[in-house]
Structure formats: C-alpha cells, structure tokens
C-alpha cells in the first residue's frame, strides 16, 4: 500500500544504512506458551505527561479476561477501554485510545502498552485516575520494574499466535515504510529491524533484535526525543494550545536534539554512538502498535524505516480490514 517506486527507493536506502547494534541471537529467554497475567496489584506514580505539575498513578491489576484494558477510576460509569486497533482515536504525536464517550480516553498509551508485547504479558487491567498517564525519567523502566516486582503468572488458556499470511508493506510518499513478514519455519519469535534518519544530532540509527524480555528491558529505558525547536515551542507559544500547554517535558525525561549536538546527555551509548532514539522507536513505539493486535501475539519479522505512530496504526488497520492475519 503506497507507491511501489517510493518503496523500492527506500529499501535501497535501508540496505545502504549499516546496522549499529544487533541482538538477534536465540536465547532461553522465551515467553510462556500460555496466556499470562500479573500475580498481584501494583501501582506506579509519576508526574503527569500533559499536566506535569500533577501526580498520576497507574495500577496494574490481574485479569482473567483476554487482553489489556484501561479503567478510568474518575469516570465510574464508563466501560474499560480495550487496547485494540478498533479503539484508536488519534495518532497525532501519540496514540490515544477511546471507547464510548469522548471523555473516556487514554493519552500517550504507547509507552504503557508496549509492555504487552515486550514482557509477554497478555491479560491485565490498568486503573487510572485520569486520561493523562505519568511520564518517567527512565522511559518505561518504572513500569517494567513494577511488573517484575508483581510477577508474571500463567493462565490456563494456551496463547494464540498470529502472523501475516504473506509479506505486507505500507508506505508514505516521504519514503517511510513498514513491512510485516511471516515467520520462518513456523517460528513464534518476533524479530525487529528498525532504522531511523533525522536531520539532527540523532542522524541515522539502525538496530536489529529479537523481541524477548531481556532485549525489551534494555530498550525500555530509552526516552522519547524532541527537537530543540519543539522544546522552545512548548515553553513559549505552545502554552496557548491545549495539547502542549502543560506538557511535562524536562531535560531529564526526554532527549533533546539540536541540529548538530544534543542539549542534554544522551543515553544508551554503543561504540561511541547514542542509540537511545532508535531503541525508543523500536521498543516503546513500534511494539506498542503490535500490542494493538487484540487477537493474540504477533510472530514474524518487522522492518521499520523512518516510520512513526500514524504509519504504525495504518499498518495494523490494514491487517484487520483486509484480513491479512492468520493463526499459527
């Protein structure tokens, strides 16, 4: 879906871009073959993403129902919001899920729901005191550590694995694309090849990794990134607009990239190069889109080149609308 010539050109550019870090060796760090949930309730509190002066709390609760659900405690008459491509409200800057009333929403869910895929956690209910989730200084590590503290336990039902029936690519005119490939030899692993290219200090970055708990935990500490111009905008005229007026960005919780250098300390250094931006893109953005597949776990390979939230959501919608998923 998209212009074939644009995709061919983009694939050539991807082929010419070297892999900065590769973590695709098979290991014993496999997920349980039955559905999972957490063993007990656990809460995590942090400053609000869109109202940085307010404290926000997420409470993870065990669930026997399949899937992930957001339950707004401040809206007692609202039904829980299912984590599904069917409930996407918008993907402008971040993924917002909504169900029923337009007041029953959750903003910037990607940094939360990525744990569904990365931690192999199939079933959970997350209680929230508002539609504004907390924003942490260590990416999503606070959430990962909370889930680890609570413990993941198996359920009675076997896990369902899904894959695309054949290679599927969606692309935009700017050359960004996503390709979902079927697994080889019936494998239930998920492998990611993710590349980004920015006209800033971030530059070109590319990683390849197998999705398991170890690699996800490594990438989960990556902060989102913003340009210096975006930071200036948020602190000045951005205060006029609702979506950025109270955005809780600080020099600690995001990576700030200027044209030639970073304006705070980059993390996740590998061979002298920060790969924080691409790890965030791959683990906390791309895997969040995979989490929107509500029929089971996804297996195969994903190639992502210069893609973002809108293209991610477009791909998942296409998989559903054109019946491109099959059960392994």
C-alpha positions, 0 to 999 in steps of 0.5 A: 500500500503506497507507491511501489517506486517510493518503496523500492527507493527506500529499501535501497536506502535501508540496505545502504544504512549499516546496522549499529547494534544487533541482538538477534541471537536465540536465547532461553529467554522465551515467553510462556506458551500460555496466556499470562497475567500479573500475580498481584496489584501494583501501582506506579506514580509519576508526574503527569505527561500533559499536566506535569505539575500533577501526580498520576498513578497507574495500577496494574491489576490481574485479569482473567479476561483476554487482553489489556484494558484501561479503567478510568477510576474518575469516570465510574460509569464508563466501560474499560477501554480495550487496547485494540486497533478498533479503539484508536482515536488519534495518532497525532504525536501519540496514540490515544485510545477511546471507547464510548464517550469522548471523555473516556480516553487514554493519552500517550498509551504507547509507552504503557502498552508496549509492555504487552508485547515486550514482557509477554504479558497478555491479560491485565487491567490498568486503573487510572485516575485520569486520561493523562498517564505519568511520564518517567525519567527512565522511559518505561523502566518504572513500569517494567520494574513494577511488573517484575516486582508483581510477577508474571503468572500463567493462565490456563488458556494456551496463547494464540499466535498470529502472523501475516499470511504473506509479506505486507508493506505500507508506505508514505510518499516521504519514503517511510515504510513498514513491512510485516513478514511471516515467520520462518519455519513456523517460528513464534519469535518476533524479530525487529529491524528498525532504522531511523534518519533525522536531520539532527544530532540523532542522524541515522540509527539502525538496530536489529533484535529479537523481541524477548524480555531481556532485549525489551528491558534494555530498550525500555529505558530509552526516552522519547526525543524532541527537537530543540525547536519543539522544546522552545515551542512548548515553553513559549507559544505552545502554552496557548494550545491545549495539547502542549500547554502543560506538557511535562517535558524536562531535560531529564525525561526526554532527549533533546536534539539540536541540529548538530549536538544534543542539549542534554546527555544522551543515553544508551551509548554503543561504540561511541554512538547514542542509540537511545532514539532508535531503541525508543522507536523500536521498543516503546513505539513500534511494539506498542502498535503490535500490542494493538493486535487484540487477537493474540501475539504477533510472530514474524519479522518487522522492518521499520524505516523512518516510520512513526505512530500514524504509519504504525496504526495504518499498518495494523488497520490494514491487517484487520480490514483486509484480513491479512492475519492468520493463526499459527 
